[in-house]
């Protein structure tokens, strides 16, 4: 299965949605496609496979977090579903990175962790 390339406009739209979901205000996000493209291109030149990146892409990436103490229902749900789903969700997250970002950190564009 090949990694699907996204158009700059589609990537910018996704970037805006994620930023807003994370609570960023419009003035904290690139003002338009041209500003986003310049930001994205500059950011790619600074990406490298550092020790933290290696750690995140290694076995730690597939180790699920511990459930929050004091929430027995959440802990039971996590034990039932979370541990089995977590590795797949993290692999999908890495696989959905733009191919330019994967290449910048030393992963092949078709990488599906």
Rosetta blueprint (number, residue, H / E / L):
1 X L
2 X L
3 X L
4 X L
5 X L
6 X L
7 X L
8 X H
9 X H
10 X H
11 X H
12 X H
13 X H
14 X H
15 X H
16 X H
17 X H
18 X H
19 X H
20 X H
21 X H
22 X L
23 X L
24 X L
25 X L
26 X H
27 X H
28 X H
29 X L
30 X L
31 X L
32 X L
33 X H
34 X H
35 X H
36 X H
37 X H
38 X H
39 X H
40 X H
41 X H
42 X H
43 X H
44 X H
45 X H
46 X H
47 X L
48 X L
49 X L
50 X L
51 X H
52 X H
53 X H
54 X H
55 X H
56 X H
57 X H
58 X L
59 X H
60 X H
61 X H
62 X H
63 X L
64 X L
65 X L
66 X L
67 X L
68 X L
69 X L
70 X L
71 X L
72 X H
73 X H
74 X H
75 X H
76 X H
77 X H
78 X H
79 X H
80 X H
81 X H
82 X H
83 X H
84 X H
85 X H
86 X H
87 X H
88 X H
89 X H
90 X H
91 X H
92 X H
93 X H
94 X H
95 X H
96 X L
97 X L
98 X L
99 X H
100 X H
101 X H
102 X H
103 X H
104 X H
105 X L
106 X L
107 X L
108 X L
109 X L
110 X L
111 X L
112 X L
113 X L
